[in-house]
């Protein structure tokens, strides 16, 4: 299984931000990438892409993939 890359920034209050490439743009399936993010404790996924980029990177299904795995 390919591992989806990520970096974690821990804030002074203990909260963590996990930075990662868009789950549908690397050599793992969106389902696998989102599953790995969920296992790492991700509760919310924020995609910083324009609509055109989302379409180009086949990321349009990410909201439903996240919903199935309990990620907002």
Buried (B, 14 or more C-beta within 10 A) or exposed (E): EEEBEBEEEEEEEEEEEEEBEBBBBBEBBBBBBBBBBBEEEBEEBEBEBEEEEBEEBEBEBBEEBBEEBEBE
